[in-house]
Amino acid sequence: MDNKVETAYNQDQIQVLEGLEPVRVRPGMYIGSTDERGLHHLVSEIVDNSIDEALAGYCTHIEVTINKDGSVTVVDNGRGIPTGIKPEEGVSAVELVLTKLHAGGKFGNGGYTISGGLHGVGVSVVNALSEWLEVEVRQLGHVFWQRFQRGIPDDRLKVIGDSDETGTKVTFYPDIEIFETITFKYEVLSTRLRELAFLNKGLKITLCDLRGAEERKDVFLYEGGIAHFVEELSAMHENMFEKPLYFEESFEEKGKGKTISGEVEIAMQYNDTYNEILYAYANNINTEEGGTHLDGFKAALTRIINDYGHKENILKENDKLTGDDVREGLVCVISVKLTDPQFEGQTKTKLGNSEMRSVVSRVMSECFGTYLEEHPKESRELIMRSITAQKAREAARKAREEARRKSPLESASLPGKLADCSDKDPSKCEIFLVEGDSAGGTAKTGRDRRFQAILPLRGKILNVEKVRIHRALENEEIKSMITAFGCGIGEDFDESKLRYNKIICMTDADVDGSHIRILMLTFFYRFMKPLIELGHVFIAQPPLYKIQKGKQELYFYDDAALEEYYEQNGRKSGDLQRYKGLGEMSEEQLWQTTMNPATRTMVQVTMEDAVKAEEIFTLLMGDQPELRRQFIEENATIVKDLDV
């Protein structure tokens, strides 16, 4: 018989969480996580309210400031949160919005026609997860003010001054009891605010950081909106159109039992790359998983180009271009704004309104279809390049089939001589991609053979930034990686067949090592992007220096750590060695510093800022040396002790 200690389960175990208590008990349900991403989401929720005022036509300027004490202030010149008393609640609308979940002006009573945010829970969630929050509303000739601590009001809303202006000012300090970190990153906020400025043409958004010795400030204002966005994404390439095509249409569509209305914006350009960049937004929310608006665009683009090609006899009757063919080299941003958006999941990464499929398709047919009719030269060029893409895709398919015929365990087919691990459970296994036989030999000897595999790569792999996939598959080192990983490439990618949970780039800490690492990452980003998106790619962090102090060995991973050691221990404290390559370490040293899961440090490669990643890969690995030279000149002072 089980010796369980029975505990009573009755009415005493049933809890009722009042007010904002549920948010503090389960914050992840409301903001996704309590890490750095969740922290920055707080700012987004406040800004989203200001954006809603802009969508309603009342706000023209939003200011976001990171204050010296680490708090954040968001100010807008909208109408201001209503300050009147709600009779049935006995408190002001300001206090109600800040202390009650699902209290707001976004539920169909005429407050907002189009809105994003968390549909009424946003600002109250920020209040709940802040150590303190202050709200100031300029409205009705007065300045109203109220302060809260962990979601609880200190006092009622009160008048503290007079003003002829209108708007809302929210200042909050995130709660260290909730978040893993409460330090805001300027770059993270800058990326999101820049994106919002692109999506809302004519809206001025200012970001300011007061924490450093000198104020840091950016102003985002794009009169061209998403067309300007596409222009920036295409700036480092040869483009097909003189300027991005831009379509904007209002709509009103009858759905199931109701009518939805709004507007569709599409900006698109074709360039000389072999990749597609496609961003889709709904009510300013980045729908990373796509949805009906994206489905409608893709289907319409393929149909319109095929129809035109057949009509003009560029395509034979039985020829048909696929979506992949017509989207090669495409840079496109789709932004839809609609009443009553239906998002799938709390994080809202997929739009579900079925009506938007036909709405976007119709806009494309009317606008892009007309463009093709009126520009026969560009239209013919577009179809011819799509035909070329189709031929290249067929060559790539044959190359992939050839690669698939070789078993991942046939080491004879791997020029890099894969040293595999004995464990066959992919979730426990990891593979180190190492440059050269010297480092490879050290790594093979020093590893834990049970779960660590080593794949030495000879020389520098092909720069795939400017090649199609079939050319990449001709490179021996790339073929070695694909065969070893086992998950396929491009459209054949299948995570369930991935043989290693972690793919670790382990290169020398010098210029050549950095170059080889960026070549690997370029390949993953262009042809095996799901590896990055799913969190499988890592960068090993081998030490730069070793100090031998008697029998003690001390390792330092950057110049700052070494300087700090010298400041504390004096310049002549031990013998200094600068590592120029992994092969200079013994297998024991490499294991302890770089490969041992208990002691190593690794950087996970993420897609957190895909737009910035796209720009950097194009800049560093593309075919415009003058831009690369400018980048090097601007950043040369960052590099210390350059090894050449």
Solvent accessible surface area in square Angstrom, and as a share of the most:
residue,aa,sasa,rsa
1,M,237,1.06
2,D,109,0.56
3,N,146,0.75
4,K,159,0.68
5,V,135,0.78
6,E,164,0.74
7,T,118,0.69
8,A,70,0.55
9,Y,179,0.68
10,N,62,0.32
11,Q,139,0.62
12,D,109,0.57
13,Q,89,0.40
14,I,109,0.55
15,Q,149,0.66
16,V,116,0.67
17,L,69,0.35
18,E,112,0.50
19,G,42,0.41
20,L,17,0.08
21,E,83,0.37
22,P,31,0.19
23,V,0,0.00
24,R,61,0.22
25,V,72,0.41
26,R,144,0.53
27,P,18,0.12
28,G,34,0.32
29,M,124,0.55
30,Y,37,0.14
31,I,14,0.07
32,G,49,0.47
33,S,35,0.22
34,T,33,0.19
35,D,52,0.27
36,E,61,0.28
37,R,152,0.56
38,G,0,0.00
39,L,0,0.00
40,H,10,0.04
41,H,62,0.28
42,L,0,0.00
43,V,2,0.01
44,S,22,0.14
45,E,4,0.02
46,I,6,0.03
47,V,0,0.00
48,D,15,0.08
49,N,45,0.23
50,S,3,0.02
51,I,2,0.01
52,D,1,0.01
53,E,14,0.06
54,A,21,0.16
55,L,48,0.24
56,A,39,0.30
57,G,64,0.62
58,Y,112,0.42
59,C,7,0.04
60,T,86,0.50
61,H,46,0.21
62,I,0,0.00
63,E,74,0.33
64,V,0,0.00
65,T,28,0.16
66,I,0,0.00
67,N,29,0.15
68,K,152,0.65
69,D,86,0.45
70,G,16,0.15
71,S,2,0.01
72,V,0,0.00
73,T,13,0.07
74,V,3,0.02
75,V,32,0.18
76,D,11,0.05
77,N,61,0.31
78,G,2,0.02
79,R,85,0.31
80,G,11,0.10
81,I,29,0.15
82,P,84,0.53
83,T,11,0.07
84,G,48,0.46
85,I,114,0.58
86,K,77,0.33
87,P,117,0.74
88,E,128,0.58
89,E,85,0.38
90,G,52,0.50
91,V,22,0.12
92,S,6,0.04
93,A,15,0.12
94,V,0,0.00
95,E,10,0.04
96,L,20,0.10
97,V,26,0.15
98,L,0,0.00
99,T,20,0.12
100,K,89,0.38
101,L,39,0.19
102,H,122,0.54
103,A,17,0.13
104,G,37,0.35
105,G,34,0.33
106,K,31,0.13
107,F,99,0.41
108,G,69,0.66
109,N,149,0.77
110,G,71,0.68
111,G,31,0.29
112,Y,48,0.18
113,T,98,0.57
114,I,33,0.17
115,S,10,0.06
116,G,4,0.04
117,G,5,0.05
118,L,18,0.09
119,H,46,0.21
120,G,9,0.08
121,V,7,0.04
122,G,5,0.05
123,V,7,0.04
124,S,0,0.00
125,V,0,0.00
126,V,0,0.00
127,N,1,0.00
128,A,0,0.00
129,L,0,0.00
130,S,0,0.00
131,E,57,0.26
132,W,45,0.16
133,L,0,0.00
134,E,47,0.21
135,V,0,0.00
136,E,40,0.18
137,V,0,0.00
138,R,30,0.11
139,Q,23,0.10
140,L,136,0.68
141,G,35,0.33
142,H,72,0.32
143,V,18,0.11
144,F,25,0.10
145,W,63,0.22
146,Q,2,0.01
147,R,63,0.23
148,F,0,0.00
149,Q,89,0.40
150,R,83,0.30
151,G,6,0.06
152,I,121,0.61
153,P,38,0.24
154,D,76,0.39
155,D,90,0.47
156,R,136,0.50
157,L,30,0.15
158,K,94,0.40
159,V,80,0.46
160,I,90,0.46
161,G,28,0.27
162,D,115,0.60
163,S,23,0.15
164,D,150,0.78
165,E,113,0.50
166,T,61,0.36
167,G,0,0.00
168,T,14,0.08
169,K,71,0.30
170,V,4,0.03
171,T,18,0.10
172,F,0,0.00
173,Y,48,0.18
174,P,1,0.00
175,D,0,0.00
176,I,97,0.49
177,E,122,0.55
178,I,28,0.14
179,F,7,0.03
180,E,131,0.59
181,T,42,0.24
182,I,36,0.18
183,T,87,0.51
184,F,3,0.01
185,K,97,0.41
186,Y,8,0.03
187,E,98,0.44
188,V,52,0.30
189,L,6,0.03
190,S,20,0.13
191,T,51,0.30
192,R,50,0.18
193,L,3,0.02
194,R,57,0.21
195,E,26,0.12
196,L,0,0.00
197,A,0,0.00
198,F,1,0.00
199,L,2,0.01
200,N,11,0.06
201,K,90,0.38
202,G,33,0.32
203,L,8,0.04
204,K,76,0.32
205,I,0,0.00
206,T,8,0.05
207,L,0,0.00
208,C,16,0.09
209,D,13,0.07
210,L,55,0.28
211,R,81,0.29
212,G,42,0.40
213,A,116,0.90
214,E,146,0.66
215,E,104,0.46
216,R,115,0.42
217,K,114,0.48
218,D,57,0.29
219,V,77,0.44
220,F,16,0.07
221,L,79,0.39
222,Y,25,0.09
223,E,127,0.57
224,G,35,0.34
225,G,1,0.01
226,I,0,0.00
227,A,20,0.16
228,H,62,0.28
229,F,4,0.02
230,V,0,0.00
231,E,85,0.38
232,E,54,0.24
233,L,9,0.05
234,S,1,0.01
235,A,70,0.54
236,M,34,0.15
237,H,24,0.11
238,E,126,0.57
239,N,62,0.32
240,M,31,0.14
241,F,10,0.04
242,E,184,0.82
243,K,145,0.61
244,P,15,0.09
245,L,17,0.08
246,Y,72,0.28
247,F,20,0.08
248,E,74,0.33
249,E,64,0.29
250,S,95,0.61
251,F,17,0.07
252,E,135,0.60
253,E,33,0.15
254,K,179,0.76
255,G,24,0.23
256,K,179,0.76
257,G,89,0.86
258,K,103,0.44
259,T,67,0.39
260,I,2,0.01
261,S,35,0.22
262,G,17,0.16
263,E,49,0.22
264,V,0,0.00
265,E,7,0.03
266,I,0,0.00
267,A,0,0.00
268,M,0,0.00
269,Q,4,0.02
270,Y,1,0.00
271,N,3,0.01
272,D,48,0.25
273,T,6,0.04
274,Y,74,0.28
275,N,26,0.13
276,E,66,0.30
277,I,13,0.07
278,L,35,0.18
279,Y,30,0.11
280,A,4,0.03
281,Y,0,0.00
282,A,0,0.00
283,N,1,0.00
284,N,5,0.02
285,I,26,0.13
286,N,43,0.22
287,T,3,0.02
288,E,116,0.52
289,E,119,0.53
290,G,4,0.04
291,G,4,0.04
292,T,9,0.06
293,H,0,0.00
294,L,26,0.13
295,D,62,0.32
296,G,1,0.01
297,F,0,0.00
298,K,62,0.26
299,A,60,0.47
300,A,0,0.00
301,L,0,0.00
302,T,23,0.13
303,R,103,0.38
304,I,15,0.08
305,I,0,0.00
306,N,9,0.05
307,D,78,0.41
308,Y,15,0.06
309,G,0,0.00
310,H,60,0.27
311,K,124,0.52
312,E,76,0.34
313,N,134,0.69
314,I,26,0.13
315,L,10,0.05
316,K,155,0.66
317,E,159,0.71
318,N,144,0.74
319,D,57,0.30
320,K,147,0.62
321,L,1,0.00
322,T,71,0.41
323,G,18,0.18
324,D,55,0.29
325,D,2,0.01
326,V,1,0.00
327,R,26,0.10
328,E,14,0.06
329,G,0,0.00
330,L,0,0.00
331,V,1,0.01
332,C,0,0.00
333,V,0,0.00
334,I,0,0.00
335,S,1,0.01
336,V,0,0.00
337,K,12,0.05
338,L,0,0.00
339,T,24,0.14
340,D,63,0.33
341,P,14,0.09
342,Q,82,0.36
343,F,32,0.13
344,E,95,0.43
345,G,55,0.53
346,Q,101,0.45
347,T,97,0.56
348,K,20,0.08
349,T,25,0.14
350,K,73,0.31
351,L,1,0.01
352,G,27,0.26
353,N,9,0.05
354,S,60,0.39
355,E,28,0.13
356,M,0,0.00
357,R,107,0.39
358,S,53,0.34
359,V,0,0.00
360,V,0,0.00
361,S,22,0.14
362,R,98,0.36
363,V,5,0.03
364,M,0,0.00
365,S,42,0.27
366,E,92,0.41
367,C,26,0.15
368,F,0,0.00
369,G,16,0.16
370,T,65,0.38
371,Y,30,0.12
372,L,3,0.02
373,E,93,0.42
374,E,117,0.52
375,H,64,0.29
376,P,84,0.53
377,K,156,0.66
378,E,48,0.21
379,S,0,0.00
380,R,130,0.47
381,E,83,0.37
382,L,2,0.01
383,I,2,0.01
384,M,88,0.39
385,R,52,0.19
386,S,2,0.01
387,I,31,0.15
388,T,67,0.39
389,A,1,0.01
390,Q,61,0.27
391,K,138,0.59
392,A,11,0.09
393,R,65,0.24
394,E,72,0.32
395,A,39,0.30
396,A,0,0.00
397,R,95,0.35
398,K,121,0.51
399,A,27,0.21
400,R,12,0.04
401,E,52,0.23
402,E,88,0.39
403,A,17,0.13
404,R,138,0.50
405,R,170,0.62
406,K,73,0.31
407,S,42,0.27
408,P,43,0.27
409,L,114,0.57
410,E,88,0.39
411,S,64,0.41
412,A,108,0.83
413,S,36,0.23
414,L,4,0.02
415,P,44,0.28
416,G,3,0.03
417,K,123,0.52
418,L,19,0.10
419,A,18,0.14
420,D,40,0.21
421,C,6,0.04
422,S,78,0.50
423,D,48,0.25
424,K,138,0.59
425,D,54,0.28
426,P,56,0.35
427,S,76,0.49
428,K,127,0.54
429,C,4,0.02
430,E,8,0.04
431,I,0,0.00
432,F,0,0.00
433,L,0,0.00
434,V,0,0.00
435,E,26,0.12
436,G,25,0.24
437,D,87,0.45
438,S,83,0.54
439,A,5,0.04
440,G,0,0.00
441,G,35,0.33
442,T,20,0.12
443,A,0,0.00
444,K,53,0.22
445,T,83,0.48
446,G,11,0.11
447,R,25,0.09
448,D,24,0.12
449,R,144,0.53
450,R,162,0.59
451,F,40,0.16
452,Q,0,0.00
453,A,0,0.00
454,I,0,0.00
455,L,0,0.00
456,P,3,0.02
457,L,1,0.00
458,R,110,0.40
459,G,53,0.51
460,K,96,0.41
461,I,5,0.03
462,L,46,0.23
463,N,57,0.29
464,V,2,0.01
465,E,3,0.01
466,K,58,0.25
467,V,20,0.11
468,R,46,0.17
469,I,25,0.13
470,H,45,0.20
471,R,109,0.40
472,A,0,0.00
473,L,7,0.03
474,E,108,0.48
475,N,36,0.19
476,E,84,0.37
477,E,17,0.08
478,I,0,0.00
479,K,52,0.22
480,S,1,0.01
481,M,0,0.00
482,I,12,0.06
483,T,15,0.09
484,A,0,0.00
485,F,0,0.00
486,G,21,0.21
487,C,1,0.01
488,G,17,0.16
489,I,3,0.02
490,G,34,0.32
491,E,115,0.52
492,D,49,0.25
493,F,38,0.16
494,D,50,0.26
495,E,75,0.33
496,S,98,0.64
497,K,128,0.54
498,L,9,0.05
499,R,46,0.17
500,Y,2,0.01
501,N,53,0.27
502,K,55,0.23
503,I,0,0.00
504,I,0,0.00
505,C,0,0.00
506,M,0,0.00
507,T,3,0.02
508,D,24,0.12
509,A,31,0.24
510,D,35,0.18
511,V,65,0.37
512,D,75,0.39
513,G,0,0.00
514,S,49,0.32
515,H,71,0.32
516,I,9,0.05
517,R,61,0.22
518,I,35,0.18
519,L,5,0.02
520,M,0,0.00
521,L,17,0.08
522,T,0,0.00
523,F,0,0.00
524,F,0,0.00
525,Y,4,0.02
526,R,28,0.10
527,F,25,0.10
528,M,1,0.00
529,K,59,0.25
530,P,41,0.26
531,L,0,0.00
532,I,5,0.03
533,E,102,0.46
534,L,88,0.44
535,G,21,0.21
536,H,16,0.07
537,V,0,0.00
538,F,24,0.10
539,I,24,0.12
540,A,3,0.03
541,Q,57,0.25
542,P,18,0.11
543,P,1,0.01
544,L,32,0.16
545,Y,13,0.05
546,K,22,0.09
547,I,0,0.00
548,Q,57,0.26
549,K,87,0.37
550,G,66,0.64
551,K,206,0.87
552,Q,98,0.44
553,E,71,0.32
554,L,43,0.21
555,Y,54,0.20
556,F,21,0.09
557,Y,79,0.30
558,D,69,0.36
559,D,39,0.20
560,A,75,0.58
561,A,38,0.30
562,L,11,0.06
563,E,72,0.32
564,E,97,0.43
565,Y,26,0.10
566,Y,20,0.08
567,E,143,0.64
568,Q,133,0.59
569,N,66,0.34
570,G,36,0.35
571,R,153,0.56
572,K,195,0.83
573,S,15,0.10
574,G,30,0.29
575,D,107,0.55
576,L,86,0.43
577,Q,67,0.30
578,R,61,0.22
579,Y,4,0.01
580,K,106,0.45
581,G,11,0.11
582,L,2,0.01
583,G,36,0.35
584,E,86,0.39
585,M,7,0.03
586,S,52,0.34
587,E,75,0.34
588,E,99,0.45
589,Q,27,0.12
590,L,0,0.00
591,W,49,0.17
592,Q,73,0.33
593,T,4,0.02
594,T,0,0.00
595,M,0,0.00
596,N,21,0.11
597,P,66,0.42
598,A,90,0.70
599,T,77,0.45
600,R,37,0.13
601,T,77,0.45
602,M,40,0.18
603,V,73,0.42
604,Q,83,0.37
605,V,25,0.15
606,T,79,0.46
607,M,42,0.19
608,E,110,0.49
609,D,43,0.22
610,A,26,0.20
611,V,20,0.11
612,K,108,0.46
613,A,25,0.20
614,E,10,0.04
615,E,33,0.15
616,I,50,0.25
617,F,20,0.08
618,T,8,0.05
619,L,26,0.13
620,L,47,0.24
621,M,12,0.05
622,G,10,0.10
623,D,83,0.43
624,Q,43,0.19
625,P,82,0.52
626,E,106,0.48
627,L,50,0.25
628,R,61,0.22
629,R,160,0.58
630,Q,93,0.41
631,F,59,0.25
632,I,103,0.52
633,E,106,0.47
634,E,115,0.51
635,N,44,0.23
636,A,55,0.43
637,T,125,0.73
638,I,126,0.64
639,V,83,0.48
640,K,140,0.59
641,D,96,0.50
642,L,108,0.54
643,D,37,0.19
644,V,168,0.96
